[in-house]
């Protein structure tokens, strides 16, 4: 039997109260908290190589009027934090 242990390497950032994060350049709003890791898609475009997100990729902005965060549940197929990690391994 072989058992592989996967360790997730990410940084958690939290916005100040009344603020959310927005990715610089794409204007995409991410909410009040982000687990930074590797992005395989940015603005809906698949990247040739995964991008290691850093806090400097984002800016804090006041919560926009009418902002309603999407529900983050196990049933939400659009929100998968570590989908198919074996298929998306990053070569160093």
PyMOL Python script that loads the backbone (N, CA, C, O; Angstrom):
from pymol import cmd

cmd.read_pdbstr("""\
ATOM      1  N   UNK A   1       0.847  -1.179   0.000  1.00  0.00           N
ATOM      2  CA  UNK A   1       0.000   0.000   0.000  1.00  0.00           C
ATOM      3  C   UNK A   1       0.888   1.237   0.000  1.00  0.00           C
ATOM      4  O   UNK A   1       1.901   1.294   0.697  1.00  0.00           O
ATOM      5  N   UNK A   2       0.485   2.231  -0.800  1.00  0.00           N
ATOM      6  CA  UNK A   2       1.185   3.502  -0.836  1.00  0.00           C
ATOM      7  C   UNK A   2       0.226   4.589  -0.405  1.00  0.00           C
ATOM      8  O   UNK A   2      -0.906   4.652  -0.883  1.00  0.00           O
ATOM      9  N   UNK A   3       0.670   5.436   0.485  1.00  0.00           N
ATOM     10  CA  UNK A   3      -0.149   6.554   0.938  1.00  0.00           C
ATOM     11  C   UNK A   3       0.621   7.832   0.658  1.00  0.00           C
ATOM     12  O   UNK A   3       1.738   8.015   1.142  1.00  0.00           O
ATOM     13  N   UNK A   4       0.018   8.711  -0.125  1.00  0.00           N
ATOM     14  CA  UNK A   4       0.621  10.005  -0.415  1.00  0.00           C
ATOM     15  C   UNK A   4      -0.045  11.052   0.469  1.00  0.00           C
ATOM     16  O   UNK A   4      -1.267  11.059   0.619  1.00  0.00           O
ATOM     17  N   UNK A   5       0.743  11.917   1.040  1.00  0.00           N
ATOM     18  CA  UNK A   5       0.212  13.013   1.833  1.00  0.00           C
ATOM     19  C   UNK A   5       0.377  14.286   1.029  1.00  0.00           C
ATOM     20  O   UNK A   5       1.478  14.605   0.579  1.00  0.00           O
ATOM     21  N   UNK A   6      -0.705  15.009   0.848  1.00  0.00           N
ATOM     22  CA  UNK A   6      -0.670  16.266   0.106  1.00  0.00           C
ATOM     23  C   UNK A   6      -0.717  17.406   1.113  1.00  0.00           C
ATOM     24  O   UNK A   6      -1.604  17.454   1.965  1.00  0.00           O
ATOM     25  N   UNK A   7       0.225  18.308   1.015  1.00  0.00           N
ATOM     26  CA  UNK A   7       0.249  19.483   1.868  1.00  0.00           C
ATOM     27  C   UNK A   7      -0.103  20.685   1.008  1.00  0.00           C
ATOM     28  O   UNK A   7       0.500  20.911  -0.041  1.00  0.00           O
ATOM     29  N   UNK A   8      -1.081  21.450   1.461  1.00  0.00           N
ATOM     30  CA  UNK A   8      -1.478  22.631   0.721  1.00  0.00           C
ATOM     31  C   UNK A   8      -0.667  23.818   1.207  1.00  0.00           C
ATOM     32  O   UNK A   8      -0.582  24.076   2.408  1.00  0.00           O
ATOM     33  N   UNK A   9      -0.074  24.536   0.265  1.00  0.00           N
ATOM     34  CA  UNK A   9       0.738  25.702   0.573  1.00  0.00           C
ATOM     35  C   UNK A   9      -0.050  26.932   0.154  1.00  0.00           C
ATOM     36  O   UNK A   9      -0.191  27.211  -1.036  1.00  0.00           O
ATOM     37  N   UNK A  10      -0.563  27.665   1.135  1.00  0.00           N
ATOM     38  CA  UNK A  10      -1.306  28.869   0.807  1.00  0.00           C
ATOM     39  C   UNK A  10      -1.157  29.895   1.919  1.00  0.00           C
ATOM     40  O   UNK A  10      -0.757  29.567   3.037  1.00  0.00           O
ATOM     41  N   UNK A  11      -1.481  31.129   1.600  1.00  0.00           N
ATOM     42  CA  UNK A  11      -1.465  32.227   2.549  1.00  0.00           C
ATOM     43  C   UNK A  11      -2.880  32.766   2.644  1.00  0.00           C
ATOM     44  O   UNK A  11      -3.518  33.018   1.622  1.00  0.00           O
ATOM     45  N   UNK A  12      -3.372  32.943   3.853  1.00  0.00           N
ATOM     46  CA  UNK A  12      -4.714  33.463   4.064  1.00  0.00           C
ATOM     47  C   UNK A  12      -4.630  34.952   4.358  1.00  0.00           C
ATOM     48  O   UNK A  12      -3.927  35.371   5.278  1.00  0.00           O
ATOM     49  N   UNK A  13      -5.356  35.759   3.567  1.00  0.00           N
ATOM     50  CA  UNK A  13      -5.403  37.193   3.830  1.00  0.00           C
ATOM     51  C   UNK A  13      -6.855  37.584   4.097  1.00  0.00           C
ATOM     52  O   UNK A  13      -7.780  37.052   3.484  1.00  0.00           O
ATOM     53  N   UNK A  14      -7.032  38.524   5.024  1.00  0.00           N
ATOM     54  CA  UNK A  14      -8.364  38.991   5.402  1.00  0.00           C
ATOM     55  C   UNK A  14      -8.414  40.507   5.268  1.00  0.00           C
ATOM     56  O   UNK A  14      -7.506  41.214   5.707  1.00  0.00           O
ATOM     57  N   UNK A  15      -9.477  40.989   4.661  1.00  0.00           N
ATOM     58  CA  UNK A  15      -9.644  42.431   4.475  1.00  0.00           C
ATOM     59  C   UNK A  15     -10.095  43.077   5.782  1.00  0.00           C
ATOM     60  O   UNK A  15     -10.662  42.417   6.653  1.00  0.00           O
ATOM     61  N   UNK A  16      -9.836  44.370   5.903  1.00  0.00           N
ATOM     62  CA  UNK A  16     -10.337  45.123   7.040  1.00  0.00           C
ATOM     63  C   UNK A  16     -11.862  45.160   6.988  1.00  0.00           C
ATOM     64  O   UNK A  16     -12.462  44.937   5.937  1.00  0.00           O
ATOM     65  N   UNK A  17     -12.476  45.440   8.125  1.00  0.00           N
ATOM     66  CA  UNK A  17     -13.929  45.485   8.185  1.00  0.00           C
ATOM     67  C   UNK A  17     -14.488  46.509   7.191  1.00  0.00           C
ATOM     68  O   UNK A  17     -13.988  47.628   7.080  1.00  0.00           O
ATOM     69  N   UNK A  18     -15.543  46.095   6.469  1.00  0.00           N
ATOM     70  CA  UNK A  18     -16.172  46.974   5.489  1.00  0.00           C
ATOM     71  C   UNK A  18     -15.471  47.007   4.142  1.00  0.00           C
ATOM     72  O   UNK A  18     -15.809  47.814   3.276  1.00  0.00           O
ATOM     73  N   UNK A  19     -14.486  46.123   3.969  1.00  0.00           N
ATOM     74  CA  UNK A  19     -13.721  46.094   2.719  1.00  0.00           C
ATOM     75  C   UNK A  19     -13.731  44.685   2.138  1.00  0.00           C
ATOM     76  O   UNK A  19     -14.001  43.711   2.841  1.00  0.00           O
ATOM     77  N   UNK A  20     -13.431  44.591   0.840  1.00  0.00           N
ATOM     78  CA  UNK A  20     -13.273  43.323   0.137  1.00  0.00           C
ATOM     79  C   UNK A  20     -12.014  43.428  -0.722  1.00  0.00           C
ATOM     80  O   UNK A  20     -11.470  44.515  -0.916  1.00  0.00           O
ATOM     81  N   UNK A  21     -11.565  42.291  -1.229  1.00  0.00           N
ATOM     82  CA  UNK A  21     -10.399  42.280  -2.108  1.00  0.00           C
ATOM     83  C   UNK A  21     -10.828  42.296  -3.567  1.00  0.00           C
ATOM     84  O   UNK A  21     -11.838  41.705  -3.949  1.00  0.00           O
ATOM     85  N   UNK A  22     -10.029  42.992  -4.370  1.00  0.00           N
ATOM     86  CA  UNK A  22     -10.228  43.022  -5.820  1.00  0.00           C
ATOM     87  C   UNK A  22      -8.868  42.752  -6.452  1.00  0.00           C
ATOM     88  O   UNK A  22      -7.856  43.324  -6.048  1.00  0.00           O
ATOM     89  N   UNK A  23      -8.860  41.854  -7.470  1.00  0.00           N
ATOM     90  CA  UNK A  23      -7.599  41.563  -8.177  1.00  0.00           C
ATOM     91  C   UNK A  23      -7.236  42.763  -9.032  1.00  0.00           C
ATOM     92  O   UNK A  23      -8.051  43.244  -9.819  1.00  0.00           O
ATOM     93  N   UNK A  24      -6.023  43.241  -8.877  1.00  0.00           N
ATOM     94  CA  UNK A  24      -5.537  44.363  -9.684  1.00  0.00           C
ATOM     95  C   UNK A  24      -5.484  43.923 -11.142  1.00  0.00           C
ATOM     96  O   UNK A  24      -5.053  42.811 -11.446  1.00  0.00           O
ATOM     97  N   UNK A  25      -5.913  44.779 -12.018  1.00  0.00           N
ATOM     98  CA  UNK A  25      -5.843  44.482 -13.450  1.00  0.00           C
ATOM     99  C   UNK A  25      -7.117  43.885 -14.024  1.00  0.00           C
ATOM    100  O   UNK A  25      -7.505  44.229 -15.140  1.00  0.00           O
ATOM    101  N   UNK A  26      -7.780  42.991 -13.282  1.00  0.00           N
ATOM    102  CA  UNK A  26      -8.989  42.371 -13.824  1.00  0.00           C
ATOM    103  C   UNK A  26     -10.251  42.925 -13.203  1.00  0.00           C
ATOM    104  O   UNK A  26     -11.340  42.746 -13.748  1.00  0.00           O
ATOM    105  N   UNK A  27     -10.122  43.600 -12.061  1.00  0.00           N
ATOM    106  CA  UNK A  27     -11.254  44.185 -11.334  1.00  0.00           C
ATOM    107  C   UNK A  27     -12.182  43.125 -10.733  1.00  0.00           C
ATOM    108  O   UNK A  27     -13.265  43.472 -10.261  1.00  0.00           O
ATOM    109  N   UNK A  28     -11.792  41.843 -10.734  1.00  0.00           N
ATOM    110  CA  UNK A  28     -12.614  40.778 -10.179  1.00  0.00           C
ATOM    111  C   UNK A  28     -12.609  40.871  -8.651  1.00  0.00           C
ATOM    112  O   UNK A  28     -11.550  40.967  -8.031  1.00  0.00           O
ATOM    113  N   UNK A  29     -13.803  40.843  -8.051  1.00  0.00           N
ATOM    114  CA  UNK A  29     -13.938  40.948  -6.605  1.00  0.00           C
ATOM    115  C   UNK A  29     -13.927  39.554  -5.995  1.00  0.00           C
ATOM    116  O   UNK A  29     -14.611  38.648  -6.470  1.00  0.00           O
ATOM    117  N   UNK A  30     -13.137  39.396  -4.931  1.00  0.00           N
ATOM    118  CA  UNK A  30     -12.955  38.096  -4.307  1.00  0.00           C
ATOM    119  C   UNK A  30     -13.595  37.964  -2.941  1.00  0.00           C
ATOM    120  O   UNK A  30     -13.708  36.843  -2.446  1.00  0.00           O
ATOM    121  N   UNK A  31     -14.010  39.012  -2.318  1.00  0.00           N
ATOM    122  CA  UNK A  31     -14.629  38.924  -1.002  1.00  0.00           C
ATOM    123  C   UNK A  31     -13.696  39.379   0.098  1.00  0.00           C
ATOM    124  O   UNK A  31     -12.660  39.996  -0.153  1.00  0.00           O
ATOM    125  N   UNK A  32     -14.083  39.061   1.326  1.00  0.00           N
ATOM    126  CA  UNK A  32     -13.391  39.563   2.503  1.00  0.00           C
ATOM    127  C   UNK A  32     -12.185  38.721   2.910  1.00  0.00           C
ATOM    128  O   UNK A  32     -11.373  39.156   3.726  1.00  0.00           O
ATOM    129  N   UNK A  33     -12.064  37.529   2.350  1.00  0.00           N
ATOM    130  CA  UNK A  33     -10.987  36.620   2.739  1.00  0.00           C
ATOM    131  C   UNK A  33     -10.564  35.797   1.523  1.00  0.00           C
ATOM    132  O   UNK A  33     -11.405  35.334   0.753  1.00  0.00           O
ATOM    133  N   UNK A  34      -9.253  35.622   1.360  1.00  0.00           N
ATOM    134  CA  UNK A  34      -8.744  34.846   0.229  1.00  0.00           C
ATOM    135  C   UNK A  34      -7.649  33.903   0.727  1.00  0.00           C
ATOM    136  O   UNK A  34      -6.774  34.309   1.493  1.00  0.00           O
ATOM    137  N   UNK A  35      -7.702  32.649   0.293  1.00  0.00           N
ATOM    138  CA  UNK A  35      -6.618  31.707   0.506  1.00  0.00           C
ATOM    139  C   UNK A  35      -5.758  31.762  -0.755  1.00  0.00           C
ATOM    140  O   UNK A  35      -6.129  31.207  -1.790  1.00  0.00           O
ATOM    141  N   UNK A  36      -4.623  32.423  -0.667  1.00  0.00           N
ATOM    142  CA  UNK A  36      -3.745  32.588  -1.820  1.00  0.00           C
ATOM    143  C   UNK A  36      -2.976  31.303  -2.067  1.00  0.00           C
ATOM    144  O   UNK A  36      -2.411  30.709  -1.149  1.00  0.00           O
ATOM    145  N   UNK A  37      -2.966  30.897  -3.297  1.00  0.00           N
ATOM    146  CA  UNK A  37      -2.223  29.706  -3.716  1.00  0.00           C
ATOM    147  C   UNK A  37      -1.842  29.896  -5.170  1.00  0.00           C
ATOM    148  O   UNK A  37      -1.354  30.958  -5.553  1.00  0.00           O
ATOM    149  N   UNK A  38      -2.061  28.876  -5.978  1.00  0.00           N
ATOM    150  CA  UNK A  38      -1.789  28.967  -7.410  1.00  0.00           C
ATOM    151  C   UNK A  38      -3.087  29.199  -8.162  1.00  0.00           C
ATOM    152  O   UNK A  38      -4.095  28.547  -7.892  1.00  0.00           O
ATOM    153  N   UNK A  39      -3.061  30.132  -9.109  1.00  0.00           N
ATOM    154  CA  UNK A  39      -4.203  30.369  -9.995  1.00  0.00           C
ATOM    155  C   UNK A  39      -3.885  29.727 -11.339  1.00  0.00           C
ATOM    156  O   UNK A  39      -2.825  29.961 -11.921  1.00  0.00           O
ATOM    157  N   UNK A  40      -4.813  28.923 -11.814  1.00  0.00           N
ATOM    158  CA  UNK A  40      -4.672  28.270 -13.110  1.00  0.00           C
ATOM    159  C   UNK A  40      -5.450  29.015 -14.177  1.00  0.00           C
ATOM    160  O   UNK A  40      -5.199  28.844 -15.369  1.00  0.00           O
ATOM    161  N   UNK A  41      -6.392  29.840 -13.751  1.00  0.00           N
ATOM    162  CA  UNK A  41      -7.193  30.696 -14.622  1.00  0.00           C
ATOM    163  C   UNK A  41      -7.228  32.076 -13.985  1.00  0.00           C
ATOM    164  O   UNK A  41      -7.365  32.194 -12.768  1.00  0.00           O
ATOM    165  N   UNK A  42      -7.107  33.112 -14.792  1.00  0.00           N
ATOM    166  CA  UNK A  42      -7.308  34.481 -14.327  1.00  0.00           C
ATOM    167  C   UNK A  42      -8.234  35.153 -15.326  1.00  0.00           C
ATOM    168  O   UNK A  42      -7.984  35.165 -16.531  1.00  0.00           O
ATOM    169  N   UNK A  43      -9.316  35.712 -14.784  1.00  0.00           N
ATOM    170  CA  UNK A  43     -10.337  36.380 -15.596  1.00  0.00           C
ATOM    171  C   UNK A  43     -10.903  35.433 -16.652  1.00  0.00           C
ATOM    172  O   UNK A  43     -11.214  35.846 -17.769  1.00  0.00           O
ATOM    173  N   UNK A  44     -11.034  34.149 -16.281  1.00  0.00           N
ATOM    174  CA  UNK A  44     -11.627  33.157 -17.172  1.00  0.00           C
ATOM    175  C   UNK A  44     -10.699  32.623 -18.243  1.00  0.00           C
ATOM    176  O   UNK A  44     -11.118  31.828 -19.083  1.00  0.00           O
ATOM    177  N   UNK A  45      -9.442  33.048 -18.227  1.00  0.00           N
ATOM    178  CA  UNK A  45      -8.480  32.617 -19.239  1.00  0.00           C
ATOM    179  C   UNK A  45      -7.492  31.636 -18.604  1.00  0.00           C
ATOM    180  O   UNK A  45      -6.860  31.948 -17.594  1.00  0.00           O
ATOM    181  N   UNK A  46      -7.362  30.436 -19.212  1.00  0.00           N
ATOM    182  CA  UNK A  46      -6.413  29.447 -18.703  1.00  0.00           C
ATOM    183  C   UNK A  46      -4.994  29.941 -18.950  1.00  0.00           C
ATOM    184  O   UNK A  46      -4.653  30.370 -20.052  1.00  0.00           O
ATOM    185  N   UNK A  47      -4.177  29.873 -17.910  1.00  0.00           N
ATOM    186  CA  UNK A  47      -2.799  30.330 -18.005  1.00  0.00           C
ATOM    187  C   UNK A  47      -1.897  29.224 -18.535  1.00  0.00           C
ATOM    188  O   UNK A  47      -2.145  28.047 -18.276  1.00  0.00           O
ATOM    189  N   UNK A  48      -0.855  29.590 -19.274  1.00  0.00           N
ATOM    190  CA  UNK A  48       0.119  28.609 -19.753  1.00  0.00           C
ATOM    191  C   UNK A  48       0.846  27.966 -18.581  1.00  0.00           C
ATOM    192  O   UNK A  48       1.121  26.766 -18.593  1.00  0.00           O
ATOM    193  N   UNK A  49       1.154  28.767 -17.576  1.00  0.00           N
ATOM    194  CA  UNK A  49       1.792  28.286 -16.362  1.00  0.00           C
ATOM    195  C   UNK A  49       1.012  28.832 -15.173  1.00  0.00           C
ATOM    196  O   UNK A  49       0.568  29.979 -15.217  1.00  0.00           O
ATOM    197  N   UNK A  50       0.831  28.049 -14.114  1.00  0.00           N
ATOM    198  CA  UNK A  50       0.113  28.543 -12.938  1.00  0.00           C
ATOM    199  C   UNK A  50       0.795  29.780 -12.358  1.00  0.00           C
ATOM    200  O   UNK A  50       2.020  29.899 -12.381  1.00  0.00           O
ATOM    201  N   UNK A  51      -0.018  30.694 -11.839  1.00  0.00           N
ATOM    202  CA  UNK A  51       0.480  31.925 -11.225  1.00  0.00           C
ATOM    203  C   UNK A  51       0.398  31.781  -9.711  1.00  0.00           C
ATOM    204  O   UNK A  51      -0.673  31.487  -9.182  1.00  0.00           O
ATOM    205  N   UNK A  52       1.503  31.981  -9.007  1.00  0.00           N
ATOM    206  CA  UNK A  52       1.514  31.953  -7.545  1.00  0.00           C
ATOM    207  C   UNK A  52       1.022  33.320  -7.070  1.00  0.00           C
ATOM    208  O   UNK A  52       1.722  34.325  -7.193  1.00  0.00           O
ATOM    209  N   UNK A  53      -0.217  33.339  -6.516  1.00  0.00           N
ATOM    210  CA  UNK A  53      -0.785  34.597  -6.052  1.00  0.00           C
ATOM    211  C   UNK A  53      -0.039  35.109  -4.831  1.00  0.00           C
ATOM    212  O   UNK A  53       0.374  34.331  -3.971  1.00  0.00           O
ATOM    213  N   UNK A  54       0.128  36.423  -4.764  1.00  0.00           N
ATOM    214  CA  UNK A  54       0.737  37.095  -3.623  1.00  0.00           C
ATOM    215  C   UNK A  54      -0.190  38.234  -3.207  1.00  0.00           C
ATOM    216  O   UNK A  54      -0.988  38.696  -4.022  1.00  0.00           O
ATOM    217  N   UNK A  55      -0.104  38.697  -1.965  1.00  0.00           N
ATOM    218  CA  UNK A  55      -0.996  39.767  -1.524  1.00  0.00           C
ATOM    219  C   UNK A  55      -0.959  41.002  -2.412  1.00  0.00           C
ATOM    220  O   UNK A  55      -1.959  41.711  -2.527  1.00  0.00           O
ATOM    221  N   UNK A  56       0.181  41.268  -3.040  1.00  0.00           N
ATOM    222  CA  UNK A  56       0.309  42.452  -3.900  1.00  0.00           C
ATOM    223  C   UNK A  56      -0.530  42.351  -5.173  1.00  0.00           C
ATOM    224  O   UNK A  56      -0.711  43.353  -5.864  1.00  0.00           O
ATOM    225  N   UNK A  57      -1.048  41.161  -5.499  1.00  0.00           N
ATOM    226  CA  UNK A  57      -1.923  40.995  -6.666  1.00  0.00           C
ATOM    227  C   UNK A  57      -3.316  41.561  -6.413  1.00  0.00           C
ATOM    228  O   UNK A  57      -4.117  41.685  -7.340  1.00  0.00           O
ATOM    229  N   UNK A  58      -3.606  41.906  -5.151  1.00  0.00           N
ATOM    230  CA  UNK A  58      -4.945  42.327  -4.763  1.00  0.00           C
ATOM    231  C   UNK A  58      -4.903  43.671  -4.059  1.00  0.00           C
ATOM    232  O   UNK A  58      -3.877  44.079  -3.515  1.00  0.00           O
ATOM    233  N   UNK A  59      -6.048  44.353  -4.083  1.00  0.00           N
ATOM    234  CA  UNK A  59      -6.180  45.612  -3.345  1.00  0.00           C
ATOM    235  C   UNK A  59      -7.466  45.568  -2.541  1.00  0.00           C
ATOM    236  O   UNK A  59      -8.441  44.936  -2.947  1.00  0.00           O
ATOM    237  N   UNK A  60      -7.464  46.243  -1.396  1.00  0.00           N
ATOM    238  CA  UNK A  60      -8.665  46.339  -0.579  1.00  0.00           C
ATOM    239  C   UNK A  60      -9.486  47.527  -1.077  1.00  0.00           C
ATOM    240  O   UNK A  60      -8.957  48.615  -1.305  1.00  0.00           O
ATOM    241  N   UNK A  61     -10.764  47.299  -1.237  1.00  0.00           N
ATOM    242  CA  UNK A  61     -11.671  48.379  -1.629  1.00  0.00           C
ATOM    243  C   UNK A  61     -12.877  48.350  -0.700  1.00  0.00           C
ATOM    244  O   UNK A  61     -13.160  47.330  -0.071  1.00  0.00           O
ATOM    245  N   UNK A  62     -13.588  49.475  -0.617  1.00  0.00           N
ATOM    246  CA  UNK A  62     -14.832  49.497   0.140  1.00  0.00           C
ATOM    247  C   UNK A  62     -15.809  48.533  -0.517  1.00  0.00           C
ATOM    248  O   UNK A  62     -15.809  48.375  -1.738  1.00  0.00           O
ATOM    249  N   UNK A  63     -16.648  47.883   0.302  1.00  0.00           N
ATOM    250  CA  UNK A  63     -17.637  46.957  -0.251  1.00  0.00           C
ATOM    251  C   UNK A  63     -18.537  47.726  -1.212  1.00  0.00           C
ATOM    252  O   UNK A  63     -19.172  48.705  -0.821  1.00  0.00           O
ATOM    253  N   UNK A  64     -18.591  47.283  -2.470  1.00  0.00           N
ATOM    254  CA  UNK A  64     -19.411  47.996  -3.462  1.00  0.00           C
ATOM    255  C   UNK A  64     -20.901  47.921  -3.117  1.00  0.00           C
ATOM    256  O   UNK A  64     -21.367  46.937  -2.544  1.00  0.00           O
ATOM    257  N   UNK A  65     -21.628  48.963  -3.469  1.00  0.00           N
ATOM    258  CA  UNK A  65     -23.072  48.978  -3.243  1.00  0.00           C
ATOM    259  C   UNK A  65     -23.707  47.829  -4.020  1.00  0.00           C
ATOM    260  O   UNK A  65     -23.401  47.627  -5.195  1.00  0.00           O
ATOM    261  N   UNK A  66     -24.577  47.090  -3.377  1.00  0.00           N
ATOM    262  CA  UNK A  66     -25.243  45.969  -4.017  1.00  0.00           C
ATOM    263  C   UNK A  66     -24.430  44.692  -4.033  1.00  0.00           C
ATOM    264  O   UNK A  66     -24.878  43.687  -4.585  1.00  0.00           O
ATOM    265  N   UNK A  67     -23.226  44.705  -3.434  1.00  0.00           N
ATOM    266  CA  UNK A  67     -22.387  43.517  -3.409  1.00  0.00           C
ATOM    267  C   UNK A  67     -23.053  42.440  -2.572  1.00  0.00           C
ATOM    268  O   UNK A  67     -23.491  42.688  -1.448  1.00  0.00           O
ATOM    269  N   UNK A  68     -23.123  41.240  -3.132  1.00  0.00           N
ATOM    270  CA  UNK A  68     -23.705  40.100  -2.426  1.00  0.00           C
ATOM    271  C   UNK A  68     -22.797  38.910  -2.701  1.00  0.00           C
ATOM    272  O   UNK A  68     -22.791  38.379  -3.812  1.00  0.00           O
ATOM    273  N   UNK A  69     -22.027  38.486  -1.695  1.00  0.00           N
ATOM    274  CA  UNK A  69     -21.113  37.363  -1.945  1.00  0.00           C
ATOM    275  C   UNK A  69     -21.871  36.097  -2.294  1.00  0.00           C
ATOM    276  O   UNK A  69     -22.944  35.832  -1.750  1.00  0.00           O
ATOM    277  N   UNK A  70     -21.306  35.316  -3.206  1.00  0.00           N
ATOM    278  CA  UNK A  70     -21.910  34.035  -3.575  1.00  0.00           C
ATOM    279  C   UNK A  70     -21.841  33.099  -2.394  1.00  0.00           C
ATOM    280  O   UNK A  70     -20.908  33.161  -1.593  1.00  0.00           O
ATOM    281  N   UNK A  71     -22.820  32.239  -2.287  1.00  0.00           N
ATOM    282  CA  UNK A  71     -22.805  31.249  -1.226  1.00  0.00           C
ATOM    283  C   UNK A  71     -21.677  30.270  -1.506  1.00  0.00           C
ATOM    284  O   UNK A  71     -21.531  29.782  -2.627  1.00  0.00           O
ATOM    285  N   UNK A  72     -20.888  29.989  -0.494  1.00  0.00           N
ATOM    286  CA  UNK A  72     -19.779  29.056  -0.620  1.00  0.00           C
ATOM    287  C   UNK A  72     -20.164  27.774   0.103  1.00  0.00           C
ATOM    288  O   UNK A  72     -19.918  27.627   1.300  1.00  0.00           O
ATOM    289  N   UNK A  73     -20.762  26.860  -0.624  1.00  0.00           N
ATOM    290  CA  UNK A  73     -21.171  25.600  -0.022  1.00  0.00           C
ATOM    291  C   UNK A  73     -20.551  24.447  -0.779  1.00  0.00           C
ATOM    292  O   UNK A  73     -19.989  24.629  -1.859  1.00  0.00           O
ATOM    293  N   UNK A  74     -20.658  23.245  -0.200  1.00  0.00           N
ATOM    294  CA  UNK A  74     -20.115  22.066  -0.870  1.00  0.00           C
ATOM    295  C   UNK A  74     -20.847  21.783  -2.171  1.00  0.00           C
ATOM    296  O   UNK A  74     -20.286  21.155  -3.069  1.00  0.00           O
ATOM    297  N   UNK A  75     -22.099  22.238  -2.289  1.00  0.00           N
ATOM    298  CA  UNK A  75     -22.884  21.997  -3.493  1.00  0.00           C
ATOM    299  C   UNK A  75     -22.569  22.977  -4.613  1.00  0.00           C
ATOM    300  O   UNK A  75     -22.982  22.758  -5.752  1.00  0.00           O
ATOM    301  N   UNK A  76     -21.852  24.044  -4.318  1.00  0.00           N
ATOM    302  CA  UNK A  76     -21.543  25.066  -5.309  1.00  0.00           C
ATOM    303  C   UNK A  76     -20.380  24.593  -6.168  1.00  0.00           C
ATOM    304  O   UNK A  76     -19.231  24.618  -5.725  1.00  0.00           O
ATOM    305  N   UNK A  77     -20.666  24.163  -7.388  1.00  0.00           N
ATOM    306  CA  UNK A  77     -19.627  23.609  -8.264  1.00  0.00           C
ATOM    307  C   UNK A  77     -18.673  24.678  -8.783  1.00  0.00           C
ATOM    308  O   UNK A  77     -17.578  24.350  -9.239  1.00  0.00           O
ATOM    309  N   UNK A  78     -19.072  25.969  -8.723  1.00  0.00           N
ATOM    310  CA  UNK A  78     -18.195  27.020  -9.205  1.00  0.00           C
ATOM    311  C   UNK A  78     -17.090  27.341  -8.199  1.00  0.00           C
ATOM    312  O   UNK A  78     -16.080  27.940  -8.568  1.00  0.00           O
ATOM    313  N   UNK A  79     -17.266  26.953  -6.940  1.00  0.00           N
ATOM    314  CA  UNK A  79     -16.288  27.253  -5.904  1.00  0.00           C
ATOM    315  C   UNK A  79     -15.648  25.955  -5.430  1.00  0.00           C
ATOM    316  O   UNK A  79     -16.198  25.249  -4.584  1.00  0.00           O
ATOM    317  N   UNK A  80     -14.490  25.654  -5.979  1.00  0.00           N
ATOM    318  CA  UNK A  80     -13.752  24.464  -5.574  1.00  0.00           C
ATOM    319  C   UNK A  80     -12.345  24.926  -5.268  1.00  0.00           C
ATOM    320  O   UNK A  80     -11.591  25.287  -6.172  1.00  0.00           O
ATOM    321  N   UNK A  81     -11.987  24.916  -3.982  1.00  0.00           N
ATOM    322  CA  UNK A  81     -10.723  25.517  -3.564  1.00  0.00           C
ATOM    323  C   UNK A  81      -9.503  24.775  -4.089  1.00  0.00           C
ATOM    324  O   UNK A  81      -8.556  25.410  -4.554  1.00  0.00           O
ATOM    325  N   UNK A  82      -9.500  23.456  -4.026  1.00  0.00           N
ATOM    326  CA  UNK A  82      -8.336  22.689  -4.450  1.00  0.00           C
ATOM    327  C   UNK A  82      -8.777  21.574  -5.386  1.00  0.00           C
ATOM    328  O   UNK A  82      -8.520  20.403  -5.104  1.00  0.00           O
ATOM    329  N   UNK A  83      -9.428  21.903  -6.477  1.00  0.00           N
ATOM    330  CA  UNK A  83      -9.974  20.927  -7.414  1.00  0.00           C
ATOM    331  C   UNK A  83      -8.861  20.173  -8.127  1.00  0.00           C
ATOM    332  O   UNK A  83      -7.952  20.777  -8.696  1.00  0.00           O
ATOM    333  N   UNK A  84      -8.941  18.850  -8.089  1.00  0.00           N
ATOM    334  CA  UNK A  84      -8.021  17.983  -8.831  1.00  0.00           C
ATOM    335  C   UNK A  84      -6.560  18.388  -8.659  1.00  0.00           C
ATOM    336  O   UNK A  84      -5.847  18.601  -9.640  1.00  0.00           O
ATOM    337  N   UNK A  85      -6.128  18.490  -7.427  1.00  0.00           N
ATOM    338  CA  UNK A  85      -4.772  18.967  -7.168  1.00  0.00           C
ATOM    339  C   UNK A  85      -3.719  18.089  -7.843  1.00  0.00           C
ATOM    340  O   UNK A  85      -2.675  18.589  -8.260  1.00  0.00           O
ATOM    341  N   UNK A  86      -3.988  16.763  -7.956  1.00  0.00           N
ATOM    342  CA  UNK A  86      -2.999  15.902  -8.610  1.00  0.00           C
ATOM    343  C   UNK A  86      -2.870  16.225 -10.095  1.00  0.00           C
ATOM    344  O   UNK A  86      -1.784  16.111 -10.665  1.00  0.00           O
ATOM    345  N   UNK A  87      -3.990  16.635 -10.731  1.00  0.00           N
ATOM    346  CA  UNK A  87      -3.969  16.956 -12.149  1.00  0.00           C
ATOM    347  C   UNK A  87      -3.289  18.291 -12.433  1.00  0.00           C
ATOM    348  O   UNK A  87      -2.893  18.559 -13.567  1.00  0.00           O
ATOM    349  N   UNK A  88      -3.153  19.130 -11.405  1.00  0.00           N
ATOM    350  CA  UNK A  88      -2.628  20.478 -11.604  1.00  0.00           C
ATOM    351  C   UNK A  88      -1.318  20.695 -10.843  1.00  0.00           C
ATOM    352  O   UNK A  88      -1.034  21.810 -10.406  1.00  0.00           O
ATOM    353  N   UNK A  89      -0.525  19.645 -10.683  1.00  0.00           N
ATOM    354  CA  UNK A  89       0.715  19.800  -9.932  1.00  0.00           C
ATOM    355  C   UNK A  89       1.622  20.812 -10.600  1.00  0.00           C
ATOM    356  O   UNK A  89       1.701  20.886 -11.827  1.00  0.00           O
ATOM    357  N   UNK A  90       2.292  21.574  -9.794  1.00  0.00           N
ATOM    358  CA  UNK A  90       3.184  22.609 -10.283  1.00  0.00           C
ATOM    359  C   UNK A  90       4.600  22.053 -10.292  1.00  0.00           C
ATOM    360  O   UNK A  90       5.078  21.532  -9.284  1.00  0.00           O
ATOM    361  N   UNK A  91       5.254  22.165 -11.416  1.00  0.00           N
ATOM    362  CA  UNK A  91       6.633  21.708 -11.553  1.00  0.00           C
ATOM    363  C   UNK A  91       7.551  22.838 -11.132  1.00  0.00           C
ATOM    364  O   UNK A  91       7.453  23.943 -11.666  1.00  0.00           O
ATOM    365  N   UNK A  92       8.444  22.581 -10.179  1.00  0.00           N
ATOM    366  CA  UNK A  92       9.373  23.611  -9.717  1.00  0.00           C
ATOM    367  C   UNK A  92      10.675  23.516 -10.466  1.00  0.00           C
ATOM    368  O   UNK A  92      11.590  24.302 -10.217  1.00  0.00           O
TER     369      UNK A  92
END
""", "prot")
cmd.dss("prot")
cmd.show_as("cartoon", "prot")
cmd.util.cbc("prot")
cmd.orient("prot")
